[in-house]
Amino acid sequence: MTYDLAIIGGGPAAVAAGVYASRKRLKTIFVTESFGGQSVVSEGIQNWIGTVSIPGAELARNLEAHLRAYAEGIVDIKTGQWVEKIEKRGEFFVVKTKTESFESKTVFIATGSTRRKLDIPGADVFEHKGLTYCASCDGPLFADQDVAVVGGGNAAFETAAQLLAYCKSVTLLNRSDIYRADEVTVKKVLSNPKMKAIQNAIPSEVKGSKFVTGFVYEDAKTKEKIELPVSGIFVEIGLLPSTGFLAGLVDLDKTNHVVVDPRTQMTSVEGIWAAGDCTDGLYHQNNIAAGDAVKALEDIYLYIHAK
């Protein structure tokens, strides 16, 4: 069969699109590896409008439940699948996974992003041996130990706040003298007596034997190499858009984010829209992703019914 719409992704943008597609009675195929997006690893999300605080895992369950409540007979949900390619075939698009393919009149891309890896000597050697990208997953393993957090955005400070609950000390290392995190978050986290922050700290090397024993950084001003003795390193240095399967199909910027029209969220290819972390939008947050998805669905509905 030919669907009206194919939605790719499982985070707030994809689910918002799915709910609106169902309400607008657009026959939709919804393909995702899992629900929740990047927020699934967060212990407490405090800026999801309408909810004071919610764990990422609970938000993921709520997103799936909301979509399934409206999906019957309209939205076909395929989980545990990755889209490997999208082809333009005549007036339609063919969305391909490893095992299936789906034909659709339009496509909405909300594939989000993946965590940027720390690219310094020792980082790959000691991943899962003291160096981790998930405080929610591994943080409790470092109770009563000295740990470091690499990064200066909201994710880094939120990770530090979580670790302060059980670690002996937490040192945050930011490569510049300006934090990207919200001021209120920075002030709150740095007020903890177990917390220390080092600015102008450029990551240099991860040291250890069987497990991490230290983190070496270079002072950006003095060029001095300094080793910080820690048993755990938590990396929060940003995200990379999950757009590899789109190369050659739609325009991507120099960092491989999908270029979209901010008025409609349409890409460079007529019939394809995108929203969320995978796009070149100025800000990437759950609420913004969901709002941009709704904007896209309004435009998709008009596009389909104008034909």
ChimeraX attribute file (.defattr): number of C-alpha atoms within 10 A of each C-alpha:
attribute: neighborCount
match mode: 1-to-1
recipient: residues
	/A:1	6
	/A:2	15
	/A:3	20
	/A:4	20
	/A:5	29
	/A:6	29
	/A:7	28
	/A:8	28
	/A:9	29
	/A:10	26
	/A:11	28
	/A:12	30
	/A:13	33
	/A:14	32
	/A:15	28
	/A:16	22
	/A:17	31
	/A:18	34
	/A:19	21
	/A:20	20
	/A:21	27
	/A:22	20
	/A:23	12
	/A:24	13
	/A:25	15
	/A:26	20
	/A:27	19
	/A:28	25
	/A:29	23
	/A:30	22
	/A:31	25
	/A:32	21
	/A:33	16
	/A:34	17
	/A:35	24
	/A:36	24
	/A:37	26
	/A:38	19
	/A:39	20
	/A:40	20
	/A:41	18
	/A:42	21
	/A:43	19
	/A:44	19
	/A:45	20
	/A:46	12
	/A:47	13
	/A:48	13
	/A:49	10
	/A:50	7
	/A:51	10
	/A:52	10
	/A:53	14
	/A:54	15
	/A:55	15
	/A:56	20
	/A:57	18
	/A:58	17
	/A:59	24
	/A:60	23
	/A:61	13
	/A:62	14
	/A:63	20
	/A:64	19
	/A:65	14
	/A:66	15
	/A:67	21
	/A:68	17
	/A:69	10
	/A:70	16
	/A:71	21
	/A:72	11
	/A:73	10
	/A:74	18
	/A:75	24
	/A:76	17
	/A:77	17
	/A:78	14
	/A:79	14
	/A:80	9
	/A:81	17
	/A:82	19
	/A:83	20
	/A:84	13
	/A:85	16
	/A:86	19
	/A:87	13
	/A:88	15
	/A:89	10
	/A:90	7
	/A:91	9
	/A:92	17
	/A:93	22
	/A:94	20
	/A:95	22
	/A:96	18
	/A:97	15
	/A:98	10
	/A:99	8
	/A:100	9
	/A:101	14
	/A:102	17
	/A:103	22
	/A:104	24
	/A:105	19
	/A:106	23
	/A:107	27
	/A:108	27
	/A:109	26
	/A:110	31
	/A:111	28
	/A:112	28
	/A:113	19
	/A:114	15
	/A:115	16
	/A:116	14
	/A:117	17
	/A:118	22
	/A:119	11
	/A:120	12
	/A:121	14
	/A:122	17
	/A:123	23
	/A:124	14
	/A:125	16
	/A:126	21
	/A:127	17
	/A:128	15
	/A:129	17
	/A:130	24
	/A:131	26
	/A:132	21
	/A:133	23
	/A:134	15
	/A:135	24
	/A:136	16
	/A:137	12
	/A:138	16
	/A:139	23
	/A:140	14
	/A:141	13
	/A:142	18
	/A:143	15
	/A:144	14
	/A:145	15
	/A:146	21
	/A:147	29
	/A:148	26
	/A:149	26
	/A:150	26
	/A:151	26
	/A:152	24
	/A:153	19
	/A:154	18
	/A:155	17
	/A:156	26
	/A:157	26
	/A:158	21
	/A:159	26
	/A:160	27
	/A:161	19
	/A:162	20
	/A:163	28
	/A:164	22
	/A:165	14
	/A:166	16
	/A:167	21
	/A:168	15
	/A:169	21
	/A:170	27
	/A:171	21
	/A:172	24
	/A:173	22
	/A:174	23
	/A:175	20
	/A:176	17
	/A:177	12
	/A:178	11
	/A:179	17
	/A:180	16
	/A:181	17
	/A:182	11
	/A:183	10
	/A:184	8
	/A:185	14
	/A:186	19
	/A:187	12
	/A:188	11
	/A:189	20
	/A:190	17
	/A:191	10
	/A:192	13
	/A:193	10
	/A:194	15
	/A:195	19
	/A:196	16
	/A:197	15
	/A:198	15
	/A:199	17
	/A:200	18
	/A:201	25
	/A:202	19
	/A:203	23
	/A:204	20
	/A:205	19
	/A:206	26
	/A:207	22
	/A:208	18
	/A:209	9
	/A:210	10
	/A:211	16
	/A:212	23
	/A:213	20
	/A:214	23
	/A:215	25
	/A:216	19
	/A:217	21
	/A:218	18
	/A:219	19
	/A:220	16
	/A:221	9
	/A:222	8
	/A:223	12
	/A:224	10
	/A:225	16
	/A:226	15
	/A:227	15
	/A:228	17
	/A:229	16
	/A:230	21
	/A:231	20
	/A:232	28
	/A:233	31
	/A:234	23
	/A:235	25
	/A:236	25
	/A:237	19
	/A:238	17
	/A:239	15
	/A:240	16
	/A:241	21
	/A:242	20
	/A:243	19
	/A:244	12
	/A:245	12
	/A:246	19
	/A:247	13
	/A:248	8
	/A:249	15
	/A:250	16
	/A:251	16
	/A:252	21
	/A:253	10
	/A:254	8
	/A:255	10
	/A:256	18
	/A:257	23
	/A:258	29
	/A:259	21
	/A:260	22
	/A:261	14
	/A:262	15
	/A:263	10
	/A:264	19
	/A:265	27
	/A:266	24
	/A:267	23
	/A:268	16
	/A:269	12
	/A:270	11
	/A:271	20
	/A:272	22
	/A:273	28
	/A:274	31
	/A:275	35
	/A:276	32
	/A:277	29
	/A:278	25
	/A:279	30
	/A:280	22
	/A:281	19
	/A:282	7
	/A:283	11
	/A:284	15
	/A:285	15
	/A:286	21
	/A:287	15
	/A:288	17
	/A:289	27
	/A:290	21
	/A:291	18
	/A:292	23
	/A:293	29
	/A:294	24
	/A:295	20
	/A:296	26
	/A:297	26
	/A:298	16
	/A:299	16
	/A:300	26
	/A:301	18
	/A:302	11
	/A:303	13
	/A:304	14
	/A:305	7
	/A:306	7
	/A:307	5
